[in-house]
Amino acid sequence: MAPVLILERLTVAFPLPDGGWLEATREVDLSLERGRVLALIGESGSGKTTVLNAMAGLLPAEARVTGSLGLDGGGSDLLAPGATREGVAGRRIGMIFQNPGASLNPVLRVGATVAEVAAVHQGLGRTAAWRAAVELLDRVGIDDPARRASDYPHRLSGGQKQRVAIAAALAGKPGLILADEPTTALDAMVQAQILDLLLALVDQDGVGLVLVTHDLAVAGAVADEIAVMYAGRIVEQGPAEAVVRRPLHPYAVALAGAALPFGGVAATGDAPFPELPPADPALPVTACAFAPRCPLAIDRCRSVRPPLEPQDRGHAAACWRAGEAAP
């Protein structure tokens, strides 16, 4: 089966006031097949959302983007200079944002929001698009969808708004769904319901799902594969069970130690590493960005950036001492 997503060597940089450039991501590679879930995890500022926005075509115009992006086995590179992205967002990629309230137009009835996507990307007439919107609202678990379709967003709870946002993401029948921390603003019970809904859609529709989260426990519970990001780079990647049970990179080990077990109780104890910025500007760009926080760092880490290399059965890590800090 051809991958629904192939992202290669994605590097995104933003201009600085002094005329230089700040690299938000560096040579990120991702691939995903239909019917599978890839979790992209890391701290705030690690580059997760930048990766999603680059794939969805939502970066600001001044961003400098290099790399390549292919969808559904197609040969066209959507990141190439001059590449057309018409119809990509909505029809080929569905996007679910962190704040469901902000992603819905407050002056549009929720049914109209979903129907507009169906009309544009499925070519449906007004009546058929509205009917499709009601069916999607029903599918994502909105009670009395025919009536709720006429409500404005302010009349819905946070969980209901996110269900509407998911319905809108599905309305164009995309093969790939990008979800940027879709449960962060919701309470624990609703979080679990939304994650169950997304997994059901992956299973039933065979879409690919890229889920951005900062929670390794959640990633381990829902994903087939996990990619761990730090300071704009992927530092560990592999089967979800392997990354959760035996993380190889010291940063992933620390995330595992800090994670709240899904349905369990948080561990207590000292912080696994000191609070420092994700990247130390004093280090050369060729060094490991995690070295200032890493309990295993040696001189080589502070001068030579380790490549992302396979360690065991599809499990890769970018660390000169991979596996030495494994729990």
Secondary structure, DSSP 8 states (H G I E B T S, - for coil): ---SEEEEEEEEEEE-TTS-EEEEEEEEEEEE-TT-EEEEE--TTSSHHHHHHHHHT-S-TT-EEEEEEEETT-S--TTSTT---TTIIIIIEEEE-S-TTTTS-TTS-HHHHHHHHHHHHH---HHHHHHHHHHHHHHTT-SSHHHHTTS-GGGS-HHHHHHHHHHHHHTT--SEEEEESTTTTS-HHHHHHHHHHHHHHHHHH--EEEEEES-HHHHHHH-SEEEEEETTEEEEEEEHHHHHHS--SHHHHHHHHH---TTS----SS-SS----SS-TTS-TTS-TTGGG-TT--GGGGTS----EEEETTEEE--TTTTTT--
